[in-house]
Amino acid sequence: MAVALKVTSSRVEEMQKNPQEYFRKAREIARKRAVAQLKAEQQQRANRSRQQSGQRLAAG
């Protein structure tokens, strides 16, 4: 618990010292996460459509 509090306080200190840089990093991390999630969703969609076309071929 103390470690978590220390990490949080260091983030707050960093934010207070250099807010533009802190929020730029935060936006970059959020953007990377969004891109990764989008890629995962597209991959799932591609897998699903591949499965469905395979099932259609097997049924036909």
MOFEN-V854230 format. One record per helix or strand of 3 or more residues. SS is the DSSP state (~ for helix, > for strand). FROM is the first residue (numbers start at 1). TO is the last residue. If there is no record, write none. Layout:
ss=SS from=FROM to=TO
ss=SS from=FROM to=TO
This chain:
ss=~ from=2 to=17
ss=~ from=19 to=59
